[in-house]
């Protein structure tokens, strides 16, 4: 399910299947890293960030070992697996751990480059990957991933939509719809939740006066919280958040779940309209 079998076929001597024992997997990964190896530990986000959280905290982050936790099947787009497997708390948990870097790629191009960046970076990394196929946003020839640096995908003056992961293509679609209404929306991709690009966020706040965040994650502790923390300390502006509103997921088709929980282009557009009304009244 995590597609790591492809690595096993090519490098069988460097592949270790830990079975359904995620805590043990993280401890083994820590042991290998302590011997100088760059280790990738991969499983579903639910079992990486939550079941093995204690081992990640004490065996990987505390000693700052060079382990890259590649967590797949994050968010509600896991679909029929239901709430027990739909991890919408992992960004909050992982970004709260000292020494942990948190990455949430938006498409295959970005994910590929993010893996390479994680290899070059010395220290713990949590990389969040979904299950559902997503549109390609970036051009492979021109795109350059830089750890901790957000990307302005589309410029705009009236407000800014800051998105991560699965929600980036929705943010771009929303900006296009808003343009039809005469609203100029900037779109920023924050692929690194921690360390977050404070400079880019503050710049967007100063230049557009309002922020919308979009994420396939609980708005408590996720991208929305991270952005709000930056703004409240540096340049407060009105903020609207699109994401899971402090609730668990449900079993169902991914597209229906996305609609049910409001992780949609239309919901971003509606939040933008609300934000514009707030700006007019200020």
C-alpha positions in Angstrom: 0.0 0.0 0.0 2.9 2.4 0.7 4.6 1.5 -2.6 7.8 0.6 -0.7 7.8 -2.8 -2.4 9.4 -1.1 -5.4 12.4 -0.2 -3.3 12.5 -3.8 -2.0 12.7 -5.2 -5.5 15.7 -3.0 -6.3 17.5 -3.0 -3.0 16.4 -6.1 -1.0 19.4 -6.0 1.3 18.4 -2.5 2.4 14.7 -3.2 3.0 13.3 -4.4 6.3 9.6 -5.3 6.8 8.7 -4.8 10.5 5.2 -6.1 10.1 2.3 -4.6 12.1 4.7 -3.2 14.8 5.1 0.4 14.1 6.7 1.4 17.4 9.3 -1.3 16.9 9.9 0.0 13.3 10.7 3.5 14.6 13.0 2.0 17.3 14.8 -0.1 14.6 15.0 3.0 12.4 16.6 4.9 15.3 19.1 2.2 15.8 20.2 2.2 12.2 20.4 6.0 12.2 22.6 5.9 15.3 25.0 3.8 13.2 25.2 6.5 10.5 22.5 5.4 8.1 19.9 7.6 6.5 16.7 5.7 7.3 13.2 6.0 5.8 10.4 4.5 7.9 7.1 4.2 6.1 3.6 3.3 7.1 0.1 4.9 7.2 0.0 8.3 8.9 -2.3 7.0 11.6 0.2 4.4 12.7 3.3 6.5 12.2 2.2 9.7 13.9 -0.1 8.3 16.5 0.7 4.6 17.3 4.4 5.2 17.2 4.4 8.7 18.5 6.3 7.9 21.7 9.1 6.1 19.9 9.4 9.0 17.4 9.6 11.5 20.3 12.0 9.7 22.5 14.1 7.6 20.1 14.2 9.8 17.0 13.5 13.5 17.8 15.1 13.7 21.3 18.5 12.4 20.1 18.0 14.2 16.7 18.6 11.1 14.7 18.6 11.0 10.9 15.2 9.2 10.4 12.7 10.3 7.7 9.2 9.2 8.6 7.3 8.9 5.3 3.6 8.7 6.4 1.2 7.7 3.6 -2.7 7.6 3.5 -3.1 10.8 5.5 -6.3 12.7 5.7 -9.9 11.7 4.8 -9.2 10.8 1.2 -8.2 7.3 2.5 -12.0 6.9 1.9 -13.7 3.7 2.8 -11.1 2.8 5.5 -13.0 5.1 7.7 -12.3 7.3 10.8 -9.9 4.8 12.4 -7.5 5.1 9.5 -8.1 8.8 8.4 -5.4 10.7 10.2 -6.3 14.4 10.5 -4.1 15.1 13.6 -0.6 14.2 12.4 0.6 17.6 11.4 -0.4 19.0 14.8 1.4 16.1 16.6 4.5 16.1 14.6 5.1 19.9 14.5 4.8 20.0 18.3 7.9 17.7 18.6 11.2 19.6 19.0 13.8 18.9 16.3 11.1 17.6 13.9 10.8 19.0 10.3 7.3 18.6 8.8 6.7 18.4 5.0 3.4 18.1 3.1 4.0 17.9 -0.7 1.2 19.0 -3.1 1.9 16.7 -6.1 4.2 14.0 -7.4 6.8 16.5 -8.7 7.1 18.2 -5.3 7.0 14.8 -3.4 10.0 13.5 -5.5 12.0 16.6 -4.8 11.0 16.6 -1.1 12.4 13.1 -0.7 15.7 14.2 -2.1 15.7 17.3 0.2 14.9 15.1 3.2 17.9 12.9 2.3 20.2 15.9 2.2 18.8 17.3 5.5 20.5 16.1 8.7 17.9 15.3 11.3 14.3 13.9 11.8 11.7 14.6 9.0 8.0 13.8 8.9 6.7 13.7 5.3 2.9 13.5 4.9 1.6 11.8 1.8 -2.0 11.1 0.7 -3.6 8.1 -1.0 -5.7 9.8 -3.6 -4.2 10.8 -6.9 -3.9 14.6 -7.3 -3.4 16.8 -10.3 0.2 17.8 -11.3 0.6 21.4 -10.3 4.3 22.1 -10.9 6.5 21.8 -14.0 9.2 19.2 -13.4 11.8 21.2 -15.4 11.3 24.5 -13.7 10.2 23.6 -10.1 12.8 23.7 -7.3 11.9 22.5 -3.8 13.5 24.4 -1.0 13.0 23.2 2.5 11.3 25.8 4.7 10.5 28.1 1.8 6.9 28.5 0.6 6.0 29.0 -3.1 3.9 31.8 -4.6 1.9 29.8 -7.2 -0.3 32.7 -8.3 0.0 36.4 -7.5 -2.9 38.5 -6.3 -3.7 41.7 -4.3 -7.0 41.3 -2.6 -6.4 38.3 -0.4 -4.1 35.3 0.0 -5.0 31.6 0.0 -2.4 29.5 1.7 -2.7 25.8 1.1 -0.8 22.6 1.7 -0.8 19.1 0.3 -4.0 17.9 -1.4 -5.7 21.3 -1.0 -3.3 23.2 -3.2 -5.0 22.4 -6.5 -8.4 23.3 -4.8 -6.9 26.7 -3.8 -5.7 27.3 -7.4 -9.2 26.5 -8.7 -10.7 28.8 -6.1 -8.5 31.7 -7.2 -9.6 31.2 -10.8 -13.2 31.3 -9.8 -12.6 34.4 -7.7 -11.0 36.1 -10.6 -14.3 35.8 -12.5 -15.9 37.8 -9.7 -13.2 40.5 -9.9 -11.3 39.3 -6.8 -7.5 39.0 -7.1 -6.4 36.1 -5.0 -2.8 35.2 -4.3 -2.1 31.5 -3.8 0.8 30.3 -1.7 2.0 26.7 -1.3 3.4 26.0 2.1 5.0 22.6 1.7 7.1 22.8 4.8 4.8 23.3 7.8 7.8 23.3 10.1 9.9 25.4 9.9 7.3 27.5 8.3 8.1 30.4 5.9 7.3 33.3 8.3 8.7 35.9 5.9 6.4 34.9 3.0 3.3 34.7 5.2 3.9 38.1 6.8 4.6 39.6 3.3 1.3 38.2 2.0 -0.6 39.6 5.0 0.9 43.1 4.6 0.2 43.2 0.8 -3.2 41.6 0.7 -4.7 42.2 4.1 -6.4 38.8 4.6 -5.6 35.1 4.7 -7.4 31.9 4.0 -5.8 28.6 4.9 -6.7 25.2 3.3 -5.7 21.8 4.5 -6.8 18.2 4.6 -6.3 18.2 8.3 -7.9 19.4 11.5 -7.8 23.2 11.6 -6.7 22.8 15.2 -2.9 22.5 15.3 -2.5 22.2 11.5 -1.5 24.7 8.8 -4.2 27.1 9.9 -2.9 27.2 13.4 0.7 27.5 12.2 -0.2 30.5 10.0 -2.3 32.2 12.7 0.6 31.9 15.1 2.9 33.7 12.7 0.3 36.4 12.0 -0.8 37.1 15.6 2.8 37.7 16.6 3.9 39.8 13.7 1.1 41.3 11.5 -2.5 40.4 12.6 -5.0 40.3 9.7 -8.4 38.5 9.3 -8.0 34.8 8.8 -10.5 32.1 7.6 -9.7 28.4 7.7 -10.8 25.5 5.5 -10.2 22.1 6.9 -11.6 19.5 9.2 -13.5 21.3 12.0 -12.5 19.4 15.1 -14.2 16.2 13.9 -13.3 12.6 12.9 -13.8 11.4 9.3 -16.3 8.8 8.1 -16.2 5.8 5.8 -17.1 6.7 2.2 -15.9 7.5 -1.3 -13.1 10.1 -1.1 -15.0 12.6 -3.3 -18.1 12.4 -1.2 -16.1 12.8 2.0 -14.3 15.9 0.6 -17.7 17.4 -0.2 -19.3 16.4 3.1 -16.5 18.0 5.2 -16.2 21.1 3.0 -12.7 20.6 1.7 -13.8 22.0 -1.7 -13.1 24.8 -4.1 -16.5 26.3 -3.5 -15.9 26.4 0.3 -12.6 28.3 -0.2 -14.5 30.7 -2.5 -17.2 31.2 0.1 -14.6 31.9 2.8 -13.0 34.4 0.4 -16.3 36.2 0.0 -16.7 36.4 3.8 -13.1 37.7 4.1 -13.8 40.4 1.5 -16.8 41.6 3.5 -14.7 41.8 6.7 -12.1 43.8 4.9 -14.7 46.2 3.6 -16.1 46.8 7.1 -12.6 47.5 8.6 
